[in-house]
Amino acid sequence: MTTPTHFGTVLAHFTSRIHRSKNRQLSIPAAAQQQLGLERRADNHIILVSIRAAGQGRWNHHYFKLTHDNEFAIPTDVAHLSAGDEVEVKVHRIIEDAPVAASARGGAGVLRALVAQPRAGWREDGSARLDEYLREEG
């Protein structure tokens, strides 16, 4: 079961200007960072936001990976926004970016476990004697 996304929940609402020299990067203002409890960190969070031109237009909903400095890049599918534009942002959700522990029983772990099991009657010499095995069966 999936958790529904509630765009009605707004954790922070701010305006900011798209950087002219940082490839469509947008900084979260310091007041909004404090309100959200964001700190500068290497493996920063993922956020769900609604974004549009300041005070007008359709809201675009996106997940963004924050940089170390709590910035994110405006995606190319939001083509009507460009460097220097003032944008309005609503932050709906913050997701901590944490590494996923590798499962020993999922995916490749299952295959490794199967290969490690001894099998009666299986050749132990790989394909070194393939021709001899074929002659023995015929």
N, C-alpha and C positions, 0 to 999 in steps of 0.2 A: 504494500500500500504506500502511495506517495503522499507527501505532505503538500497540501495546496499552497500555492504562492499567493500571498495577500498583498496586492499592490496598494490596498487601503492603509496598510501599516507604513508609516513614514517615520524612520528613526532620525533623519536629518533632512533639511530642505535648505539649499543654498544656491547662489549663482557664482559663476567663476568664468574666467576668460581662457579660451584655448590658447596654449602657448604658440607663439609664431615660430620659434626655433627648435621645438622639441617634437616634431613629427606628430602633431595633433594630440599632444599630452594635455591633460587637465589636472590641475592641482586641487585637492580638497582644502578649503580654507582652514586656518588654524582653529578657529572657533568651532567649526564642524568636526574637526579631528578630536578636539577635547570632548565635545558632546557625544561622539561615538566611541570614545575611549581608544582611539587608534594611536599607536606609537610607531616610531621608525623601527623597522625590523627587516631582516634579510628575507625570510620566507613569509611574506606578508599575506594578508587575508584576500579572500575573494568576496566581492560585494555585488548585490543585485540592485540596480538603479533604474530609474526612469529618467530620461534626458531629452531635452528639447531646446530650441532657441529660446532665449530669455523672454518669458511672458507670452509666447505665441507658438502655434504649431502643434503637431501631433507628438505625443510622448512615445519615445522609443525605449523598449525594455531590454536590458542587457546585463550579463554577468561580466565583471571585470576583475582581473588579477591586479592588485595594487603593487606598485613599485615600492622600493625601500623607503622612498620619500612620500608615500601616500598619494601617488599620482596614478592615473590610468589613461590609456589611449582610446580616443574616439574611433570606433570601427569604421571601415570603409562603406558599410551599408547605410550609414547615416551621412549621406553625401551632401546634404544641404548645409551641414556645419563645416566651417573651415577655420584655419588659423586666424586668431584675433577675434573671433565671434564670442559674444557673451552667451553663456548657456545656463539653463536652470536644471538643477539636479535634485532628485528625491532618492534618498538611500532607503531601501526597503528591508534589506537583510545583509548581515555580515557573516561570512562562513570562514572559520579558521582553516587555513591550509596546513594539513598535517599529512605526513607520509603514511601510506597504507602498508601495514605489515604484510609481508609475503606469506601466503598460506601454503603449508606443506602438502595439503590435500586438494588444492584447486589448480586447475590449468596444467602447467608443465610439471608441477609437483606430483600429480597423479601419474603422469607418464614416467617420471624418474622412479617412482616407487614400483611401478609395474616392471620396469627393466631390471631393477635390482633384485627381484624375486627369482630364485632358482626354478628352472623348468626341466622336468625330467624328459630325456630324449632329445634335448636341444644340443646342437653341435657346440663344442667349446672352442673350436679353432677358427671361428668366423668363416671366411670364404677361402681360406688357404687350400683346402682340399675339395673345392666345389666339383671339379671334374670327376674325382674319384667317387664322391657321393652320388652323382648322376649315373655313373656306370654301375654302382652297386644296386640302385633302385631298378634299373632296366633289365 
